[in-house]
């Protein structure tokens, strides 16, 4: 409000100004109704502005009520704010109050909360065999979860063919060597390397490309130490490995040879060693190197600056008492090549302990340096071995004095193991250069050949070196004889007798004389003790046992009527294995292969026996089946009954299971199938157990009761029993056993020539079956698996596999002469022991 030329003007609130001006003119408070006046001061401006304002407020309120059904409080508050700000007359306020009340009356509120229903889904219960708690997400590899890393990675900046030499010399000793090379410098030889990563510069420095490739390969997370080196520098791997084994990798370290300008950066041409934290920082800050490098910097200088500035570390020549030694003998321009200077350098201790030799010019330099440092490392290892031998000898002597025992030889080897009983006392084997004599029940003398011959020759050579190193005037003549003994704790011990001639080279010269006789050369004998030790052995009374969860198909071939009764007895014995209260989850299938020569009634009996076996073994996951071999199969002349049975079994049941070929005369225990599953490995190994074969019951005395056997010790009844046994043998009486078959030397033997029972995967059998001709006749199938590089044959003594005595028939028309000889030898040796045959034939009266 202002005054000009006696007239009061109100710009913002003209109605209020008008009331105030009128009150001043009349001398009364500015209240009540505004009246017109004839005074010069007229409120035209206030009326002209207030009417549009009032109309706009009313119009806005009506539009908001029509468009938005908001709460009445908003309308009331809006009207109240408008009335307070405009200070309208009481009549206007009354009209607004009436309008607000009308709006309140038209508003209807409903409470619908009583009809709301809250549905909350319960968490589904966990399966009965699963824990309800969520599983922890584990890493794919244990090394990732445990943080296990390799020790060292060497990154080679390949610029020429010298990278091949560095890859050859270092790759044999460090966990990983990786080459980084510009794609334009890769030749044919370098391109054949599998550990090469090429890159293209595209106007950038080499360090940006190399660090980018290392980041993409994630090698910065998998190693404790990193060595970055050029291919023109030879690295001594032995000193390098000792260095990283001595210092701690958990600290950020940058080791190498410092530059001569005092900038604190490491020279790349002598190699830079980074710890894992330093490499992690370098990979994270690798992009800053592009901003710090200048166009005038070479690749090597830019890389050196990047290593220093990105890691914020100063180059260290020594860390934790270990130095990074560099030999600079080949850096002079006038110096000859490294392979020509090694003879001059080899006497320098600094050269022999150096880690890096820069500026090698050719492959000959790298090879010569590597050969020299290998020799230095071998001399160092020999000195350490001699020192350890002296310490071990001293400790062994002190321990022997404390325990009051004699000093064992060689030092640090345990004494001979104590046998549990007198039956297991080991015996020496006598040998010469032609034969070896063993303590065996059937044969004592064997020709010295094969592995035994190589073993004896190595022992004789070691004994000769020892004798001739101490006595130089001896001339070797022959190895007279020797003895050897195997001990499970010590190894193989030898006592070797050598014959030498002592020549007269060491005697004083005699003057020549016609009457004097020339002295004859002296023959001397030397006995040398040699030991071929076994390291880190331990005798265990109980060995941990692991079971394999693999399905097994047992195939029992019945080729003729003679095999029917043994096969039925085999099924009856197998039914007793199902009486165990523990349930068996591994599936086993019992298959009887019946050939056309079997009577149909016998086949029916076998089928009924299989049904009864399946009923008794329903808790053992046992399945049974009868496999009928068709006449068309046998007419093809498939060599043996075993081959024909396995061929049809693999065709019917598939090749991804284990097939166990069992003889009808076999008697097995439950533990045998566990070892069968463990020892049969797909694409690698077949299992041919060595069974315990029963002797003839009449000759071994198994056909009489235990009471009769005790009475037979009386001399008066021995002749009676002997005559009765001879009578039954002459008459061809079928032997009947009256006592259970146990593993004992009087009742049978472990026949190493018996291959009637074996286990093999179907795929391995199919691959080996092709080696046998379609019409070849054989006594067993071992020839199909011999001489293979992929499939190995495991033979071991199996006490739980016993073969009942039966009249074995050998196929004399076999295509393999060794097969016939092996069958006949096994047949003759399984009749009885030699002492039993002697008592039967040569009875003393």
BELVENZI-V766549 format. One record per pair of residues at least 4 apart in sequence whose ideal C-beta (glycine too) atoms are under 6 Angstrom apart, sorted by sequence separation. I is the first residue (numbers start at 1). J is the second residue. D is the distance in Angstrom with one decimal. If there is no record, write none. Layout:
BEGIN
I,J,D ; I,J,D
END
This chain:
BEGIN
10,14,4.5 ; 46,50,5.9 ; 64,68,5.6 ; 70,74,4.8 ; 72,76,5.9 ; 73,77,5.9 ; 88,92,4.0 ; 126,130,5.1 ; 142,146,5.8 ; 166,170,5.8 ; 167,171,5.3 ; 170,174,5.5 ; 181,185,5.7 ; 186,190,4.9 ; 204,208,5.0 ; 206,210,5.9 ; 207,211,5.9 ; 229,233,5.2 ; 259,263,5.6 ; 274,278,4.4 ; 281,285,6.0 ; 293,297,5.4 ; 297,301,4.5 ; 305,309,5.8 ; 306,310,5.4 ; 336,340,4.4 ; 341,345,5.6 ; 342,346,5.9 ; 361,365,5.6 ; 420,424,5.9 ; 448,452,5.6 ; 449,453,5.2 ; 464,468,5.8 ; 559,563,5.8 ; 563,567,5.6 ; 594,598,5.1 ; 598,602,5.3 ; 629,633,5.3 ; 631,635,6.0 ; 639,643,5.1 ; 649,653,5.9 ; 662,666,4.7 ; 668,672,4.6 ; 675,679,5.8 ; 681,685,4.1 ; 704,708,4.1 ; 760,764,5.3 ; 765,769,5.9 ; 772,776,5.4 ; 832,836,4.3 ; 838,842,5.6 ; 3,8,5.2 ; 23,28,5.7 ; 83,88,5.7 ; 88,93,5.9 ; 139,144,4.1 ; 143,148,4.0 ; 158,163,3.7 ; 181,186,5.4 ; 186,191,5.2 ; 214,219,5.3 ; 235,240,6.0 ; 274,279,4.8 ; 297,302,4.4 ; 318,323,4.8 ; 330,335,5.7 ; 336,341,5.4 ; 360,365,4.0 ; 400,405,5.3 ; 408,413,5.7 ; 419,424,4.4 ; 431,436,4.1 ; 448,453,5.1 ; 558,563,4.6 ; 598,603,5.6 ; 617,622,3.9 ; 638,643,5.1 ; 650,655,5.6 ; 695,700,4.1 ; 697,702,3.9 ; 698,703,5.2 ; 704,709,5.7 ; 712,717,5.7 ; 728,733,4.2 ; 760,765,4.8 ; 814,819,4.6 ; 832,837,5.3 ; 23,29,5.8 ; 126,132,3.9 ; 139,145,4.1 ; 171,177,4.8 ; 259,265,5.2 ; 266,272,4.5 ; 345,351,4.4 ; 360,366,5.6 ; 419,425,4.9 ; 486,492,5.2 ; 638,644,4.4 ; 697,703,4.5 ; 711,717,5.6 ; 712,718,5.8 ; 785,791,5.6 ; 814,820,5.0 ; 2,9,5.8 ; 10,17,3.0 ; 23,30,3.5 ; 156,163,5.7 ; 170,177,5.1 ; 317,324,5.5 ; 400,407,4.6 ; 408,415,5.1 ; 430,437,4.4 ; 437,444,5.7 ; 680,687,4.8 ; 259,267,5.6 ; 330,338,4.9 ; 437,445,5.7 ; 484,492,5.9 ; 485,493,4.9 ; 679,687,4.1 ; 701,709,5.9 ; 785,793,5.4 ; 812,820,6.0 ; 1,10,4.8 ; 293,302,4.3 ; 429,438,5.4 ; 558,567,5.0 ; 594,603,5.1 ; 712,721,5.0 ; 20,30,5.1 ; 83,93,5.6 ; 156,166,5.5 ; 167,177,5.6 ; 199,209,4.1 ; 256,266,3.4 ; 257,267,5.0 ; 397,407,6.0 ; 435,445,5.6 ; 436,446,5.5 ; 484,494,5.0 ; 614,624,4.5 ; 19,30,4.0 ; 556,567,5.7 ; 613,624,5.7 ; 633,644,5.7 ; 186,198,5.8 ; 357,369,5.9 ; 427,439,5.0 ; 435,447,6.0 ; 436,448,4.9 ; 483,495,4.5 ; 772,784,5.2 ; 8,21,5.5 ; 257,270,4.4 ; 435,448,5.6 ; 771,784,5.1 ; 810,823,3.9 ; 25,39,5.9 ; 434,448,5.9 ; 482,496,4.3 ; 592,606,5.5 ; 610,624,4.0 ; 810,824,5.7 ; 19,34,5.9 ; 183,198,4.3 ; 256,271,6.0 ; 396,411,4.7 ; 629,644,5.7 ; 1,17,5.3 ; 18,34,6.0 ; 154,170,5.7 ; 163,179,5.4 ; 197,213,5.0 ; 256,272,4.4 ; 329,345,5.7 ; 436,452,5.8 ; 481,497,5.5 ; 660,676,5.9 ; 768,784,4.2 ; 79,96,5.3 ; 178,195,5.1 ; 179,196,4.7 ; 180,197,5.3 ; 181,198,5.8 ; 183,200,5.2 ; 289,306,3.6 ; 292,309,5.4 ; 431,448,6.0 ; 480,497,4.5 ; 768,785,5.4 ; 255,273,4.2 ; 393,411,4.7 ; 503,521,5.8 ; 225,244,4.7 ; 392,411,5.0 ; 460,479,5.1 ; 479,498,5.8 ; 480,499,5.3 ; 607,626,5.4 ; 629,648,5.7 ; 642,661,5.5 ; 808,827,4.7 ; 21,41,5.4 ; 154,174,5.6 ; 254,274,6.0 ; 392,412,4.7 ; 501,521,4.8 ; 502,522,4.3 ; 158,179,4.5 ; 289,310,5.6 ; 478,499,5.0 ; 627,648,5.7 ; 152,174,5.1 ; 253,275,4.4 ; 288,310,5.9 ; 338,360,5.5 ; 477,499,4.5 ; 501,523,5.9 ; 502,524,5.5 ; 658,680,5.2 ; 152,175,5.8 ; 153,176,4.7 ; 154,177,4.8 ; 155,178,5.6 ; 156,179,4.8 ; 158,181,3.7 ; 76,100,5.7 ; 151,175,6.0 ; 225,249,5.9 ; 254,278,5.7 ; 327,351,5.1 ; 337,361,5.5 ; 352,376,5.1 ; 476,500,5.8 ; 477,501,5.7 ; 500,524,5.1 ; 18,43,3.4 ; 57,82,5.0 ; 150,175,4.4 ; 224,249,4.1 ; 252,277,4.2 ; 253,278,6.0 ; 285,310,4.1 ; 339,364,4.7 ; 755,780,4.0 ; 249,275,4.8 ; 252,278,4.3 ; 339,365,5.1 ; 342,368,5.6 ; 474,500,4.0 ; 475,501,4.5 ; 249,276,5.6 ; 327,354,3.9 ; 338,365,3.9 ; 698,725,5.2 ; 755,782,4.4 ; 764,791,5.8 ; 18,46,4.9 ; 282,310,5.0 ; 325,353,5.9 ; 331,359,5.1 ; 337,365,5.8 ; 474,502,5.8 ; 475,503,5.8 ; 498,526,4.9 ; 282,311,5.2 ; 325,354,4.6 ; 330,359,4.9 ; 339,368,3.6 ; 473,502,5.9 ; 180,210,4.8 ; 281,311,5.0 ; 325,355,5.2 ; 326,356,4.8 ; 327,357,4.9 ; 342,372,5.4 ; 473,503,6.0 ; 497,527,5.3 ; 698,728,5.4 ; 14,45,4.9 ; 15,46,4.7 ; 324,355,6.0 ; 338,369,5.9 ; 779,810,5.9 ; 14,46,2.3 ; 72,104,5.3 ; 268,300,5.1 ; 473,505,5.6 ; 496,528,5.1 ; 703,735,5.6 ; 779,811,5.1 ; 8,41,5.5 ; 278,311,5.1 ; 463,496,4.6 ; 473,506,5.0 ; 703,736,5.7 ; 705,738,5.3 ; 783,816,5.9 ; 495,529,5.8 ; 587,621,4.9 ; 588,622,5.2 ; 589,623,4.5 ; 590,624,4.8 ; 591,625,5.1 ; 592,626,5.7 ; 593,627,4.5 ; 594,628,5.6 ; 595,629,5.0 ; 777,811,5.2 ; 14,49,5.6 ; 15,50,5.2 ; 72,107,5.9 ; 268,303,5.4 ; 272,307,6.0 ; 459,494,4.6 ; 596,631,5.0 ; 702,737,4.9 ; 703,738,6.0 ; 779,814,5.8 ; 268,304,5.4 ; 460,496,6.0 ; 494,530,4.2 ; 551,587,4.5 ; 552,588,5.2 ; 553,589,4.5 ; 554,590,5.1 ; 555,591,5.1 ; 556,592,5.1 ; 557,593,4.6 ; 558,594,5.2 ; 559,595,4.8 ; 583,619,5.2 ; 584,620,4.1 ; 591,627,5.2 ; 593,629,5.7 ; 777,813,5.3 ; 778,814,5.2 ; 549,586,5.6 ; 560,597,4.9 ; 584,621,5.4 ; 698,735,5.0 ; 702,739,5.6 ; 777,814,5.4 ; 233,271,5.9 ; 493,531,5.4 ; 555,593,6.0 ; 561,599,5.9 ; 564,602,4.4 ; 571,609,4.8 ; 575,613,5.2 ; 578,616,5.4 ; 697,735,4.0 ; 230,269,5.4 ; 265,304,4.5 ; 578,617,3.7 ; 776,815,4.8 ; 492,532,4.4 ; 558,598,5.7 ; 697,737,4.8 ; 779,819,5.2 ; 491,532,5.0 ; 568,609,5.5 ; 575,616,5.1 ; 778,819,5.6 ; 229,271,3.9 ; 491,533,4.4 ; 571,613,5.4 ; 578,620,4.8 ; 265,308,4.2 ; 491,534,4.1 ; 227,271,5.8 ; 228,272,4.9 ; 779,823,4.4 ; 227,273,5.2 ; 694,741,5.8 ; 700,747,5.7 ; 750,797,5.3 ; 226,274,4.6 ; 489,537,5.6 ; 266,315,3.9 ; 432,481,5.0 ; 264,314,4.1 ; 265,315,5.8 ; 264,315,5.8 ; 431,482,5.5 ; 692,743,5.3 ; 224,276,5.3 ; 593,645,3.7 ; 226,279,5.0 ; 430,483,5.8 ; 695,748,5.2 ; 694,748,4.4 ; 428,483,4.3 ; 429,484,5.3 ; 693,748,5.4 ; 270,326,4.8 ; 692,748,5.3 ; 743,799,5.0 ; 254,311,6.0 ; 258,315,4.5 ; 428,485,4.9 ; 591,649,5.9 ; 692,750,5.5 ; 693,751,4.3 ; 220,279,4.8 ; 254,313,4.1 ; 256,315,5.5 ; 426,485,5.8 ; 467,526,5.1 ; 220,280,5.9 ; 690,750,5.1 ; 254,315,5.6 ; 255,316,5.2 ; 741,802,5.7 ; 466,528,5.9 ; 690,752,5.5 ; 220,283,4.7 ; 691,754,5.6 ; 173,237,3.7 ; 255,319,5.7 ; 166,231,5.3 ; 463,528,3.8 ; 153,219,5.9 ; 253,319,5.6 ; 170,237,5.6 ; 463,530,5.5 ; 688,755,5.7 ; 163,231,4.1 ; 215,283,5.2 ; 256,324,5.8 ; 462,530,5.4 ; 162,231,4.5 ; 255,324,4.9 ; 257,326,4.9 ; 753,822,5.0 ; 153,223,4.3 ; 162,232,5.9 ; 417,487,5.7 ; 688,758,4.5 ; 416,487,5.4 ; 417,488,6.0 ; 459,530,4.9 ; 159,231,5.7 ; 247,319,5.7 ; 417,489,4.7 ; 687,759,4.4 ; 753,825,5.8 ; 754,826,5.7 ; 149,222,5.4 ; 150,223,5.1 ; 151,224,5.4 ; 152,225,4.8 ; 153,226,5.4 ; 154,227,4.7 ; 155,228,4.8 ; 157,230,4.8 ; 158,231,5.2 ; 247,320,4.5 ; 753,826,3.9 ; 149,223,5.6 ; 686,760,4.4 ; 149,224,5.5 ; 156,231,5.5 ; 211,286,4.3 ; 247,322,5.5 ; 414,489,5.0 ; 751,826,5.6 ; 246,322,5.2 ; 413,490,5.4 ; 243,322,5.5 ; 680,759,4.6 ; 682,761,4.7 ; 207,289,6.0 ; 208,290,5.7 ; 559,641,4.0 ; 676,759,4.8 ; 557,641,4.7 ; 271,356,4.9 ; 557,642,5.9 ; 270,356,4.9 ; 205,293,5.6 ; 270,358,5.2 ; 557,645,3.9 ; 269,358,5.2 ; 555,645,5.3 ; 666,757,5.9 ; 152,244,5.8 ; 206,299,4.5 ; 577,670,4.9 ; 663,756,4.5 ; 205,299,5.8 ; 555,649,5.0 ; 570,664,5.6 ; 573,667,5.8 ; 663,757,5.7 ; 207,302,5.8 ; 662,757,5.5 ; 207,303,4.1 ; 205,302,4.5 ; 567,664,4.2 ; 661,758,5.7 ; 566,664,4.0 ; 207,306,4.8 ; 566,665,4.9 ; 660,759,4.5 ; 686,785,5.4 ; 553,653,5.6 ; 563,664,4.6 ; 658,759,5.7 ; 659,760,6.0 ; 658,761,5.9 ; 659,762,5.8 ; 553,657,5.5 ; 555,659,5.9 ; 688,793,5.9 ; 690,795,5.9 ; 551,657,4.8 ; 552,658,4.8 ; 553,659,5.2 ; 554,660,4.9 ; 555,661,5.3 ; 556,662,5.2 ; 655,762,3.3 ; 685,792,4.7 ; 686,793,5.8 ; 687,794,5.2 ; 688,795,5.2 ; 690,797,4.8 ; 550,658,5.8 ; 552,660,5.7 ; 554,662,5.7 ; 556,664,5.8 ; 655,763,4.5 ; 685,794,5.5 ; 689,798,3.7 ; 696,805,5.7 ; 691,801,4.5 ; 692,802,4.7 ; 693,803,4.8 ; 694,804,5.5 ; 655,766,5.7 ; 694,805,4.3 ; 650,762,4.6 ; 689,801,5.2 ; 691,803,4.8 ; 240,355,5.9 ; 679,794,5.4 ; 239,355,4.6 ; 236,355,5.3 ; 413,533,5.9 ; 235,356,5.8 ; 410,531,5.8 ; 722,843,5.4 ; 233,356,5.5 ; 234,357,4.4 ; 233,358,4.6 ; 234,360,5.3 ; 547,674,5.5 ; 550,677,4.9 ; 232,360,5.9 ; 672,800,4.1 ; 548,677,3.9 ; 671,800,5.3 ; 672,801,5.5 ; 548,678,5.4 ; 669,800,3.8 ; 234,366,5.6 ; 700,832,5.8 ; 668,801,5.5 ; 699,832,4.0 ; 234,369,4.8 ; 667,802,4.4 ; 696,831,5.4 ; 696,832,5.4 ; 700,836,5.9 ; 236,373,5.1 ; 639,776,4.8 ; 666,803,5.7 ; 693,830,4.9 ; 695,832,4.7 ; 699,836,5.4 ; 637,775,4.0 ; 639,777,5.1 ; 640,778,5.3 ; 665,803,5.3 ; 238,377,4.5 ; 639,778,4.9 ; 642,781,5.8 ; 665,804,4.3 ; 665,806,4.9 ; 699,840,6.0 ; 169,366,6.0 ; 165,363,4.8 ; 165,366,3.7 ; 169,370,4.4 ; 442,829,5.8
END
